[in-house]
Amino acid sequence: MIAFKQDTLYSSKFDDIYFNTDEPLKECFHTYSSVVDLLSEDELVVAEAGFGAGLNFFSTVLRAGDKKLHYIAVEKYPFSKAELRQIYTKFPSLSELFSLFIDQYDVLNDALIRIKFKNVILDIYFGDILDFFDELDFKADIWYMDGFAPSKNPDMWSLEVFDKVGAFCKSGAILRTFSSARIVQDNLKNAGFSVIKIKGHSKKRQSLEAILQTPKQKVSRQPWYSVPAIKPFKKVLIIGAGVAGLSAALKFCKAGFEVSVAEKMSQPATNGSSNHAGILMPLITKPEVDLGKMHMSAFLFAKNFYKGSEFADFCGVYDYAKNELEKQRFETWGKNEIFEFDKNASPYPRAFINDAAQIRPKKLCQSLAANLNMYYDFEFESLEKTKTGYKVNFKNKQSLDADLIIFAIGDESRVLFENSFEDEFMQLSSVRGQVTHIKEPLNLAYPYSARGYACKFVDGVQVIGATYARNDFCSETRLNDNEENISNLSEFISQKPTVIGANVGFRGYSGDRFPLIGGVHNAREFKQSYKSLLWTKNHENHQTPAHYENILITTAHGSRGLCTAIFGAEILLDMALGRQICTTKTILDSLNPARFLVRKLKKGLVK
């Protein structure tokens, strides 16, 4: 619960105020965002320790004007949406910016969320500041240290924290803090910063400005999972025209690159993205499970991508807990703003996921492809390294040139790794899924997922599904699969519906259920570089991993690809641009395409 003390936002935990009662926005401009005027760069990276209610962020957005701003913050005790709305009634001048912000704001503990608008990217990590340094990787032009007073919150102002801040600074980075306490000055100096006192705002006599004298290097944790270094590029070739490939194409186009898409079929969305309708929803696990964190992060990001699309219906979705284990997963979350749990619902307890949606994947892909440079009937065969990039050969005897290649070929990725990239330890499989088209048996207000799932009636069709058959490559529809889909919804359907059609798609799955998103590793060199992982104490091998130059992949998105494919597209763009990635290192490592090989190396199973 938020509290106010003498009309100022107050923290009972720290017995301190969040900002001064005397013109708090002016204080933000004076103490923090005025530093923007000291830098001439058109693009700025600003980091903040202690996001709080976000006043420093909003004042920086206003100060930066037309500059591109990447703002990266950490907050251990975040406000809820409802609390922020209440706080911001006191700042009517920020109403326009706040509306853009709050529409995308969600709290996910020990995770990173991304908010984008205009020329601004905001990344917020919700957790401890020391974990923040372990989970992120960036270099800032500007740092704001805005925790509670050192006497109230000493952990924020420790020498350890300032040492780590130094590893996240560009050369000449400027640090500002409201506190001029002696311990803050001493710890900054001991961490290698030069420190000067500057005039404080209003009744506050002094604040501090510091500049890092000698840039520090961040120590790489698990370097075999390091992000690939992408060389400068202009021409991007994306292979695969499903949701994963086309969403990546859209993002790279918007970033200003020359993008082409090669698709082996004569139209887009002919495989896993070919359904008439599908559901955008996360996989809900217990909050501490990495797979669930990844899916929740992907969902929160993807929903912002689809908002405003004519192919998305943000009606909310029911997710039924079909057994006691699933019920416990929902209950573990407790009260939260992402979903509401009803343990007394029938026929099973259920969660209503507020911002979940029904998506039209095939229509979406067709719309995206209509505005892209498409090459149809181009099935990948091989690639050749050239002086400037790559020559990519196709089975139609034609070739295309590119500086950066992204593979988004779904279940066919297993063959790609076997034949082109020679990683025999890759755990990928193809899963055949058949959905059934029926005349509307129920007038659904919301799609739902139980033993099967049902979408709302749209354009004369209601979609239910889906079967799950690993390594079954039959592309023809089957009557018994339609029967299975209907049977899986028997608790919800009082009479057998009329089947009017079906659709088959093949999805790629990995052995650990995480997608593969990132650089494509050179398995042969990987084996040589990391052959000692089994024997090296604490795995202290700091060699940089070998990747194929400028080759990325996004695949194995499984049944929730409407979430993770969009997430993957943003991750690849972040990698290509060399900026802070839109998720944590823990999640990124879980997505790394080299992970199966690394696990074998750690167990000594690679000869």
VENQUI-V470926 format. One record per pair of residues at least 12 apart in sequence whose ideal C-beta (glycine too) atoms are under 8 Angstrom apart, sorted by the first residue. I is the first residue (numbers start at 1). GAP is how many residues later the second one is. Records with the same first field share a line. If there is no record, write none. Layout:
I=GAP + GAP
//
This chain:
1=82
2=77 + 81 + 84 + 85
5=12
6=15
7=14
8=12 + 13 + 16
9=44 + 78
11=66 + 137
13=64
14=134 + 138 + 139
15=137
16=132 + 133 + 136 + 137
18=34 + 35
19=33 + 34 + 36
20=181 + 182 + 184
22=179 + 180 + 181
23=178 + 179
24=31
25=30 + 34 + 66 + 68 + 69
26=175 + 176
27=151 + 174 + 175 + 177
28=27 + 28 + 30 + 31
29=30 + 34
30=170 + 171
31=145 + 146 + 147 + 169 + 170 + 176
32=24 + 27 + 28 + 112 + 114 + 144
33=23 + 26 + 27 + 29 + 30 + 31
34=29
35=107 + 139 + 141 + 174
36=24 + 27 + 28 + 31 + 106
37=26
38=136
39=102 + 103 + 135
41=26 + 100
42=25 + 26
43=24 + 25 + 26 + 27
44=20 + 23 + 24 + 25 + 26 + 97 + 98
45=25 + 26 + 27 + 93 + 94 + 95 + 96 + 97 + 125 + 534 + 535
46=14 + 23 + 24 + 25 + 26 + 94 + 95 + 96 + 97 + 98
47=24 + 25 + 26 + 91 + 93 + 95 + 96 + 97 + 118 + 121
48=23 + 24 + 25 + 26 + 95 + 96 + 98
49=24 + 25 + 80 + 94 + 95 + 96 + 97 + 98 + 107 + 112 + 116
50=23 + 24 + 25 + 94 + 95 + 96 + 97 + 98 + 106
51=22 + 23 + 24 + 27 + 73
52=23 + 27 + 94
53=26 + 31 + 34 + 35
54=30 + 47
55=36
56=88 + 90
57=14 + 16 + 65
58=33 + 36 + 39 + 40 + 43
61=36 + 59
62=35
64=55 + 56
66=53
67=52
68=51 + 52
69=50 + 51 + 52
70=50 + 51 + 53 + 68 + 509 + 510
71=49 + 50 + 51 + 52
72=50 + 51 + 53 + 64 + 66 + 68 + 508
73=49 + 50 + 51 + 52
74=50 + 51 + 52 + 53 + 55 + 58
75=49 + 50 + 51
76=50 + 51 + 52 + 53
78=29 + 46 + 48
80=27 + 257
81=21 + 24 + 25 + 256
82=255
84=14 + 18 + 21
85=17
88=14
100=17 + 18
101=14 + 16 + 21
103=204
104=12 + 13 + 200
106=194 + 231 + 232
107=19 + 229 + 230
108=18 + 185 + 188 + 189 + 192 + 230
109=17 + 18 + 178
110=16 + 17 + 21 + 178 + 183 + 474
111=14 + 15 + 16 + 182 + 185 + 186 + 472 + 473 + 476
112=12 + 13 + 14 + 23 + 24 + 185 + 470 + 471 + 472
113=13 + 184 + 187 + 188
114=187 + 456 + 468
115=189
116=188
121=458
123=13 + 457 + 459
125=459
129=26 + 27 + 32
130=30 + 31 + 34
133=31 + 34 + 35
134=87 + 451
135=449 + 450 + 451
136=32 + 444 + 448 + 449
137=81 + 90 + 443 + 444 + 448
138=30 + 441 + 442
139=29 + 30 + 31 + 34
140=28 + 29 + 30 + 33
141=29 + 32 + 33
142=31 + 32 + 33 + 34
143=22 + 25 + 26 + 30 + 31 + 32 + 33
144=31 + 32 + 33
145=12 + 20 + 30 + 31 + 32 + 34 + 39
146=31 + 32
149=30 + 32
150=29 + 31 + 33 + 34
151=30
154=29
157=22 + 24 + 26 + 27 + 30
158=29
159=28 + 31 + 32
161=26
162=25 + 26 + 28 + 29 + 31
163=28 + 53
165=26
166=25 + 26 + 27 + 46 + 49 + 50
167=49 + 50 + 51 + 52
168=50
169=43 + 46 + 47
170=45
171=41 + 44
172=39 + 40
173=38 + 39
174=35 + 36 + 37
175=13 + 18 + 33 + 34 + 35 + 36 + 37
176=31 + 32 + 33 + 34
177=30 + 31 + 33
178=22 + 26 + 29
179=28 + 29
180=17 + 20 + 25 + 26 + 27 + 28
184=24
185=23
188=20 + 22
192=20 + 21 + 22 + 24
193=17 + 18 + 19 + 20
194=16 + 17 + 19
195=13 + 14 + 15
196=12 + 13 + 14
197=12
220=322
221=364
222=317 + 367
223=318 + 319 + 320 + 321 + 322
224=302 + 305 + 306 + 309 + 317 + 319 + 321 + 370 + 374
225=320 + 360 + 363 + 364 + 367 + 369 + 370 + 373
226=318 + 319
227=291 + 292 + 348 + 354 + 361
228=290 + 291 + 317 + 319 + 324 + 347
229=318
230=174 + 320 + 345 + 346 + 348
231=172 + 318 + 319
232=171
233=24 + 156 + 170 + 171 + 317 + 343
234=23 + 24 + 169
235=22 + 23 + 25 + 154 + 166 + 167 + 168 + 169
236=13 + 16 + 21 + 22 + 23 + 24 + 166 + 167 + 168 + 169 + 170
237=22 + 23 + 24 + 25 + 153 + 155 + 163 + 164 + 165 + 167 + 168 + 169
238=14 + 21 + 22 + 23 + 24 + 167 + 168 + 170
239=22 + 23 + 24 + 141 + 153 + 166 + 167 + 168 + 169 + 170
240=21 + 22 + 23 + 167 + 168 + 169 + 170
241=20 + 21 + 22 + 24 + 27 + 28 + 124 + 128 + 133
242=26 + 27 + 29 + 30 + 31 + 123 + 166 + 168 + 319 + 323
243=26 + 29 + 30 + 118 + 121 + 122 + 314 + 318 + 319 + 322 + 323
244=29 + 164 + 166 + 310 + 311 + 313 + 317 + 321 + 324 + 325
245=16 + 18 + 161 + 163 + 164 + 309
246=15 + 22 + 118 + 119 + 122 + 123 + 126
247=58 + 121 + 318 + 319 + 322
248=158 + 160 + 306 + 320 + 321 + 324 + 325
249=12 + 119 + 123
250=118 + 122 + 319
251=318 + 319 + 322
252=321 + 324
253=119
255=318 + 322
257=147
259=113 + 114
260=112 + 113 + 114 + 115 + 140 + 142
261=108 + 111 + 112 + 113 + 114
262=113 + 116 + 118 + 130 + 132 + 138
263=111 + 112 + 113 + 114 + 115
264=113 + 114 + 115 + 116 + 131
265=111 + 112
266=110 + 111
267=99 + 102 + 109
268=97 + 98 + 100 + 101 + 106
269=92 + 93 + 95 + 96 + 97 + 100
271=139 + 140 + 234 + 235 + 236
272=138 + 139 + 161 + 233 + 234 + 235 + 236 + 285 + 289
273=88 + 89 + 92 + 232 + 288
274=87 + 88 + 229 + 231
275=86 + 87 + 160 + 188 + 190 + 228 + 230
276=84 + 86 + 159 + 161 + 182 + 183 + 185 + 187 + 227
277=81 + 82 + 83 + 84 + 178 + 179 + 181 + 184 + 186
278=80 + 81 + 82 + 83 + 177 + 185 + 284
279=38 + 77 + 78 + 79 + 80 + 168 + 170 + 174 + 176 + 283
280=19 + 22 + 23 + 26 + 32 + 37 + 76 + 77 + 78 + 79 + 282 + 283
281=18 + 36 + 38 + 72 + 75 + 168 + 279 + 282
282=13 + 14 + 16 + 17 + 71 + 74 + 278 + 281
283=12 + 277
284=12 + 35 + 45 + 46 + 49 + 55 + 67
285=44
286=42 + 43 + 46
287=45 + 46
290=296 + 297 + 300
291=221 + 222 + 223 + 299
292=37
293=293 + 294
294=220 + 270 + 289 + 293 + 296 + 297
295=265 + 268 + 269
296=42
297=270 + 286 + 290
298=262 + 265 + 266 + 268 + 269
299=57 + 264
300=38
301=265 + 266 + 269 + 281
302=260 + 261 + 262 + 263 + 264 + 265
303=52 + 53 + 54
305=261
306=51 + 53 + 260
309=55
311=48 + 49 + 50 + 52 + 53 + 56
312=45 + 46 + 47 + 48 + 52
313=44 + 45 + 46 + 143 + 145
314=41 + 42 + 43
315=42 + 43 + 130 + 131 + 132 + 141
316=36 + 37 + 38 + 39 + 40 + 130
317=35 + 36 + 39 + 40 + 41 + 129 + 130 + 131 + 132
318=32 + 33 + 34 + 35 + 128 + 129 + 130 + 131
319=20 + 31 + 32 + 33 + 34 + 37 + 129 + 130
320=25 + 27 + 28 + 29 + 30 + 128 + 129 + 130
321=27 + 28 + 29 + 30
322=26 + 128 + 129
327=16 + 22
330=13 + 19 + 21
331=12
337=17
338=15 + 16 + 17
339=12 + 13 + 14 + 15
340=12 + 14
347=144 + 145
348=102 + 143
350=98
352=94
356=91
358=89 + 97 + 98 + 100
359=203
360=98
361=201
375=25
377=19
378=16 + 18 + 20 + 22
379=15 + 16 + 17
380=12 + 14 + 15 + 27 + 29 + 36
381=12 + 13 + 14
382=38
383=22 + 37
385=164
386=15
388=13 + 15
389=12 + 13 + 14 + 15 + 161
390=12 + 13 + 15 + 160 + 161
392=13
403=147
404=146 + 147 + 148 + 172
405=145 + 146 + 147
406=146 + 147 + 148 + 166
407=113 + 144 + 145 + 146 + 147 + 148
408=145 + 146 + 147 + 157
409=146
410=96 + 97 + 98 + 145 + 147
411=17 + 18 + 19 + 20 + 95 + 96 + 97 + 98
412=18 + 96
413=15 + 95 + 103 + 140 + 142 + 143
414=12 + 14 + 15 + 16 + 94
421=99 + 100 + 101 + 102 + 127
422=101 + 102
423=98 + 100 + 173 + 174
424=99
425=98 + 171 + 172 + 175 + 181
426=167 + 170 + 171
427=83 + 84 + 85 + 169
428=80 + 81 + 82 + 83 + 88 + 127 + 128
429=41 + 42 + 79 + 80 + 82
430=40 + 41 + 43 + 76 + 77 + 78 + 79
431=37 + 38 + 39 + 40 + 41 + 75 + 76 + 77 + 78 + 127
432=35 + 36 + 37 + 38 + 40 + 41 + 42 + 72 + 73 + 74
433=32 + 33 + 34 + 35 + 36 + 71 + 72 + 73 + 74 + 126
434=31 + 32 + 33 + 43 + 44 + 47 + 48 + 51 + 68 + 69 + 70
435=28 + 29 + 30 + 31 + 50 + 67 + 68 + 70
436=27 + 28 + 29 + 45 + 46 + 49 + 50 + 63 + 65 + 66
437=24 + 25 + 26 + 62 + 63 + 64 + 65 + 66
438=23 + 24 + 26 + 48 + 59 + 60 + 61 + 62
439=23 + 58 + 59 + 61
440=17 + 22 + 57
441=21 + 52 + 53 + 54 + 56
442=12 + 50 + 51
443=14
444=12 + 13 + 18
448=44
450=38 + 39 + 41 + 42
451=37 + 38 + 40
452=12 + 13 + 14 + 33 + 36 + 37
453=12 + 13
454=35 + 38
461=39 + 40
462=35
464=21 + 22 + 25
465=20
466=19 + 93
467=14 + 17 + 18
468=91
470=39
473=33
474=30
475=29
476=28
477=24 + 25 + 26 + 27
478=24
481=21
482=17 + 20
486=13
507=50 + 51 + 52 + 54
508=47 + 48 + 49 + 50
509=47 + 49
510=46 + 48 + 86
511=85
512=78 + 83
513=45
514=42 + 76 + 77 + 81
515=39 + 40 + 41 + 42 + 43 + 49 + 53 + 76
516=37 + 38 + 39 + 40 + 75 + 76 + 77
517=36 + 37 + 38 + 47 + 50 + 51 + 54 + 55 + 74 + 76
518=34 + 35 + 53 + 54 + 57 + 70 + 73 + 74 + 75
519=28 + 29 + 32 + 33 + 34 + 56 + 74
520=27 + 28 + 31 + 32 + 33 + 73
521=24 + 25 + 26 + 27 + 72 + 73 + 76
522=24 + 25 + 26
523=71 + 74
525=21
526=19 + 20 + 68 + 71 + 72 + 75
527=70 + 74 + 79
529=12 + 14 + 16 + 17
530=13 + 15 + 68 + 71
531=70 + 75
533=65 + 68 + 69
534=67 + 68 + 69 + 70
535=69
539=63
545=49
552=20 + 23 + 24
553=40
554=14 + 15 + 17 + 18
567=15 + 16
568=23
570=12
571=12 + 17 + 20
//
